[in-house]
Amino acid sequence: MRHLVYYIASTLDGFIAGPDGADPTGPDGFWPIPEDYIQHLAVEYPETLPAQARTALSVTAEGTRFDTVLAGRRCYELGLRVGVTNAYPHLRHLVFSRTLTESPDPGVELVATDPVAKVRELKRATGKDIWLLGGAELAGALYSEIDQLIVKFAPLTLGTGIPLFSRNATFDPVNWDLTDHTALKSGAVFLTYTRSSTA
């Protein structure tokens, strides 16, 4: 069975964006993106680079982890604001929204139904793992379905902002096993946690 993987960048204090929800990696963003970070993504997670970055870096690797990406409406609209209708044309791209009625791109599938039911359907299909891109609202709704966390911690704190999971997520303590880790010289740390099989 395929796994749902929440692969997300976070600050040390657990935020994925500032309070306004703007793209922290955009032109006016505050997120550090050093060279070794970009190179690590290109080698280890090439399919998670947006198409524009793949072109700029001459990345053609298909990737071995994901063939599907899930995004919430707010997360997806960050790209729309700068004219990007599909940042991941090399993946099956699903956007969960009850307000968007027509997809801005033929390669983007809109899903207005229950996210949990849809993810369970996706897990039963054959293929590579499913990448939960975000944002916090969708991650909160899918909290019970996440099988693995890959958190890219930046050497950065915000004090406040949008957390990994929305404040509306259900209170449900879960134990996770650390299954991989990589520390870069620039200070970024990639931590992979798999949902623990023990209570």
C-alpha positions in Angstrom: 0.0 0.0 0.0 1.2 3.5 -0.8 2.0 5.9 2.1 1.0 9.5 2.7 4.1 11.5 3.5 4.0 15.0 4.9 7.2 16.4 3.4 7.4 20.0 4.6 9.9 22.7 5.5 9.6 24.0 9.1 11.3 26.5 11.3 12.9 25.3 14.5 9.8 26.6 16.4 7.4 24.6 14.2 6.1 27.1 11.7 5.8 26.6 7.9 5.0 30.2 7.0 4.6 33.6 8.6 1.3 34.8 10.1 0.1 36.2 6.7 0.5 32.9 4.9 2.6 34.4 2.1 5.2 32.3 0.4 8.3 32.4 2.7 10.6 31.3 -0.2 9.3 33.9 -2.7 11.2 37.1 -3.8 10.3 38.9 -0.6 10.6 35.8 1.6 12.7 35.2 4.7 13.4 31.5 4.3 17.1 30.6 4.0 17.9 28.6 0.8 21.6 27.9 0.8 23.4 26.1 -2.0 23.8 22.8 -0.2 20.1 22.7 0.6 19.2 23.1 -3.1 21.7 20.4 -4.1 20.4 18.0 -1.5 16.8 18.4 -2.8 18.0 18.0 -6.4 19.7 14.7 -5.6 17.5 13.2 -2.9 14.0 14.6 -3.7 14.2 15.8 -7.3 10.4 15.3 -7.9 9.6 17.8 -5.2 11.3 20.7 -6.9 8.8 22.9 -8.9 9.1 22.7 -12.6 10.8 26.2 -12.8 13.5 25.1 -10.4 14.0 21.8 -12.2 14.5 23.7 -15.5 16.9 26.2 -13.9 18.9 23.4 -12.2 18.8 21.1 -15.3 17.1 18.4 -13.1 15.6 15.7 -15.2 15.5 12.9 -12.6 12.0 11.4 -12.2 12.5 10.7 -8.5 11.9 7.5 -6.6 9.6 8.6 -3.8 6.5 10.3 -5.0 4.3 10.3 -8.1 1.4 12.3 -6.6 1.2 15.6 -4.8 -1.6 17.0 -2.6 -2.2 20.6 -1.8 -4.9 22.7 -0.2 -6.4 25.7 -1.9 -4.4 28.4 0.0 -1.2 26.5 -0.7 -2.0 26.2 -4.4 -3.0 29.8 -4.7 0.5 30.9 -3.7 1.5 29.8 -7.1 -1.5 31.2 -8.9 -0.6 34.7 -7.5 2.6 34.6 -9.5 1.1 33.0 -12.6 2.0 29.4 -11.9 -1.0 27.2 -12.5 0.9 23.9 -12.0 4.2 23.8 -10.3 4.4 20.0 -10.5 3.4 18.9 -14.0 5.6 15.9 -13.7 3.4 14.6 -10.8 -0.3 13.8 -10.5 -1.4 17.1 -8.8 -4.5 17.2 -6.7 -5.9 20.4 -5.0 -8.5 20.1 -2.3 -11.0 22.9 -2.4 -14.7 23.4 -1.9 -14.6 26.9 -3.4 -12.6 26.5 -6.7 -15.1 25.3 -9.2 -12.9 25.0 -12.3 -9.2 24.0 -12.5 -6.9 26.7 -13.8 -4.7 24.0 -15.4 -5.6 20.8 -17.2 -2.9 19.0 -15.2 -4.5 19.9 -11.8 -7.3 17.9 -10.4 -9.7 19.6 -8.0 -11.1 17.5 -5.2 -14.2 18.9 -3.3 -14.9 15.6 -1.4 -13.7 14.4 2.0 -9.8 14.5 2.0 -9.6 11.4 4.2 -11.8 9.3 1.9 -9.8 10.5 -1.2 -6.4 9.7 0.4 -7.6 6.2 1.4 -8.6 5.7 -2.2 -5.2 6.9 -3.4 -3.4 4.6 -1.0 -5.2 1.6 -2.4 -4.1 2.4 -5.9 -0.7 1.2 -7.3 2.1 3.7 -7.5 4.7 5.5 -5.5 4.1 7.3 -2.3 1.8 10.4 -2.0 3.4 13.7 -1.1 1.3 16.0 1.2 2.7 19.4 0.3 0.4 21.4 2.6 -0.8 23.6 3.9 -1.6 23.4 7.6 -5.4 23.1 7.1 -5.1 20.1 4.8 -2.4 18.5 7.0 -4.7 18.9 10.0 -7.6 17.3 8.1 -5.3 14.4 7.1 -3.5 14.1 10.4 -4.8 10.5 11.0 -3.7 9.4 7.5 -0.1 10.5 7.6 2.3 7.6 7.6 5.6 9.4 7.5 6.9 12.9 8.2 9.9 14.3 6.4 10.6 17.7 8.0 13.2 20.0 6.5 14.1 22.1 9.5 15.7 25.5 8.7 18.0 27.2 11.2 15.4 29.8 11.7 12.7 30.8 14.2 9.7 33.1 13.7 8.1 33.4 17.1 4.7 33.0 15.5 3.2 31.9 12.2 1.3 29.1 10.6 2.1 25.8 12.4 2.8 22.4 10.8 -0.8 21.4 11.5 -3.8 23.8 11.8 -5.1 24.6 15.2 -8.3 22.7 14.1 -6.5 19.4 14.0 -7.8 16.7 16.3 -5.9 16.2 19.6 -4.5 12.7 19.1 -1.0 12.1 20.4 1.0 9.9 18.0 4.5 8.4 18.5 7.0 8.5 15.6 10.2 6.5 15.0 13.2 8.4 13.6 14.1 6.4 10.5 16.5 8.8 8.7 18.4 12.0 9.3 20.7 14.3 7.3 22.4 17.5 8.6 23.8 20.0 6.1 26.8 22.3 6.7 24.5 25.3 6.2 22.5 24.2 9.3 19.4 22.7 7.7 18.4 19.3 9.0 16.2 16.7 7.3 14.5 14.4 9.7 12.4 11.4 8.6 9.9 9.9 11.0 7.6 6.9 10.4 4.5 6.4 12.4 5.3 4.0 15.3 3.7 0.6 15.2 3.7 0.5 19.0 1.1 2.3 21.1 
